[in-house]
Amino acid sequence: MLKKLFSGLLGGGGNKAAAEADPVEYKGYLIISDPQDRDGQYRVSGWIRKPLSGEGADGETLEHRFERSDVVSGRDACDELMVSKAQRFIDDLGDAIFDK
C-alpha cells in the first residue's frame, strides 16, 4: 500500500508504458507489441511496420500505431492478443493501413 502511495507521489503508477516486445514478422510486416500498463493491467497497443524495399527506399519504413480498448491482466497474454489482432488487421486491410 505504501509502495503504491509513494509511486503515485513520485510520478509512478497508472499510465506508464511497458517495454516493447521483440518484433514478430508476418507477411512482410513487423508487429511490435507495446502494451500500456494500467495499474497492473495491460492495454493492447503497439506498432505495425513495413520496411520498404527497392530503388529509392533508403531504408524507409511505413508505420501505423495500433491501439485497441482491450485490457488483459498479463503481459504475455497482451502480447499474444496484440499479435493476433494485428495479423487480422493486416489480412483485412493490407497496405491500406498506412493510408492517411
C-alpha positions, -999 to +999 in steps of 0.1 A: +000+000+000+028+024+009+046+015-023+016+025-044+012+057-025+049+067-029+049+057-066+019+079-071+035+108-054+068+103-073+052+101-107+050+063-110+019+042-114-011+042-137-002+053-173+034+042-178+043+021-209+057-013-206+088-021-227+082-030-264+083-067-272+105-082-299+091-078-334+070-106-349+073-109-387+041-115-406+036-114-444+064-088-447+052-066-418+067-063-384+043-064-354+057-049-322+036-052-291+039-021-269+013-026-241+003+003-219+004-006-182-028+005-165-025-003-128-013-038-133-035-045-164-022-041-199-039-023-228-034-038-262-013-015-283+018-014-304+031-008-339+027-023-373+057-015-395+066-024-431+102-018-443+102-005-478+124-022-504+135-014-539+151+016-556+149+048-536+136+032-504+167+042-484+157+020-455+124+038-451+097+021-430+059+026-431+044+027-396+010+025-381+002+029-344-022+001-334-044+008-304-073-012-290-095-009-260-089-045-248-073-047-214-058-080-201-042-089-168-009-104-180+018-090-202+024-123-222-014-126-229-014-090-240+015-095-264-003-126-279-036-108-283-018-078-299-002-100-325-033-119-333-054-087-337-027-071-358-025-101-381-062-100-387-060-062-393-032-068-419-052-096-435-082-073-438-065-041-450-030-048-462-010-017-471-042+004-468-034+006-430-008+032-439-032+054-458-039+088-441 
